[in-house]
Amino acid sequence: MLINDFFSIENKTQVEENVVFAIKMHKNHKVYDGHFPSQPVAPGVCLAQMVKEICETEVGNELKMLEARNMKFMAVLNPFENEIVSVDLKIKEENDVFRIKAHCKNEEKSFFKIDAKYSK
């Protein structure tokens, strides 16, 4: 689990049908020692896992990814330059399958987007 280790949830707000999380990236996490020592970059797999774990806190269950229809990495997320980011979630549930659309960004940049299905 990456929550409270790689990142932490600072705040959560409801905006219409979206839930918006303020996320603090833990810039001294050991992953940045190797990814990369002189230019720290949040690994894409960690961003995907971060979204999954945020969704789990919202739905109250562990989730398993069924499919990722669209996964885009649009900009490098350097935690020293972007310690606080937002993750906007749109969650729809149908027959115990959750369709998740998530967007990780700050005011200037989009870092990561995913459109995926998860099950309990």
For each residue, the residues with C-beta under 8 A, 3 or more apart:
1: 4 5 53
2: 5 6 7 46 49 50 53
3: 6 7 8 9 50 53 54 57
4: 1 7 8
5: 1 2 26 29
6: 2 3 25 26 29 31 46 50
7: 2 3 4 23 24 25 26 50
8: 3 4 23 24 26
9: 3 12 21 22 23 24 54 57
10: 21 22 23 24 84
11: 21 22
12: 9 19 20 21 22
13: 19 20
14: 18 19 20
15: 18 19 20 88
16:
17: 90
18: 14 15 88 89 90
19: 12 13 14 15 58 88 89 90 91
20: 12 13 14 15 86 87 88 89
21: 9 10 11 12 54 86 87 88 89
22: 9 10 11 12 84 85 86
23: 7 8 9 10 50 54 84 85 86 87 104
24: 7 8 9 10 83 84
25: 6 7 42 77 79 82 83 84 85
26: 5 6 7 8 29 79
27: 32 40 79 80 83
28: 32
29: 5 6 26 32 79
30: 33
31: 6 34 35 43 46
32: 27 28 29 35 36 37 40 41 79
33: 30 37
34: 31 37
35: 31 32 40 41 43
36: 32 39 40 41
37: 32 33 34 40
38:
39: 36 78
40: 27 32 35 36 37 78 79 80
41: 32 35 36 76 77 78
42: 25 46 47 76 77 78 79 111
43: 31 35 46 47
44: 47 48 73 112
45: 48 49
46: 2 6 31 42 43 49 50
47: 42 43 44 50 51 73 77 104 111 112
48: 44 45 51 52 68 71 112 114
49: 2 45 46 52 53
50: 2 3 6 7 23 46 47 53 54 87 104
51: 47 48 54 55 87 89 100 102 104 112 114
52: 48 49 55 56 63 65 118
53: 1 2 3 49 50 56 57
54: 3 9 21 23 50 51 57 58 87 89 102
55: 51 52 58 59 63 89 91 98 100 102 118
56: 52 53 59 60 61 62 63
57: 3 9 53 54 60
58: 19 54 55 89 91
59: 55 56 63 91 93 98
60: 56 57
61: 56 120
62: 56 120
63: 52 55 56 59 98 118 119 120
64: 118 119 120
65: 52 68 116 117 118
66: 97 116 117 118 119
67: 116 117
68: 48 65 71 114 115 116
69: 115 116 117
70: 113 114 115
71: 48 68 112 113 114 115 116
72: 112 113 114
73: 44 47 111 112
74: 109 110 111 112 113
75: 109 110 111
76: 41 42 111
77: 25 41 42 47 82 85 104 111 112
78: 39 40 41 42 81 82
79: 25 26 27 29 32 40 42 82 83
80: 27 40 83
81: 78
82: 25 77 78 79 85 106 109 111
83: 24 25 27 79 80
84: 10 22 23 24 25 106
85: 22 23 25 77 82 104 105 106 111
86: 20 21 22 23 104 105 106
87: 20 21 23 50 51 54 102 103 104
88: 15 18 19 20 21 102 103 105
89: 18 19 20 21 51 54 55 58 100 101 102
90: 17 18 19 100 101 102
91: 19 55 58 59 98 99 100
92: 98 99
93: 59 96 97 98 99
94: 97 99
95:
96: 93 119 120
97: 66 93 94 117 118 119
98: 55 59 63 91 92 93 117 118 119
99: 91 92 93 94 115 116 117
100: 51 55 89 90 91 114 115 116 117 118
101: 89 90 113 114 115
102: 51 54 55 87 88 89 90 112 113 114
103: 87 88 110 112 113
104: 23 47 50 51 77 85 86 87 110 111 112 113
105: 85 86 88 109 110 111
106: 82 84 85 86 109 111
107:
108:
109: 74 75 82 105 106
110: 74 75 103 104 105 113
111: 42 47 73 74 75 76 77 82 85 104 105 106
112: 44 47 48 51 71 72 73 74 77 102 103 104
113: 70 71 72 74 101 102 103 104 110
114: 48 51 68 70 71 72 100 101 102
115: 68 69 70 71 99 100 101
116: 65 66 67 68 69 71 99 100
117: 65 66 67 69 97 98 99 100
118: 52 55 63 64 65 66 97 98 100
119: 63 64 66 96 97 98
120: 61 62 63 64 96
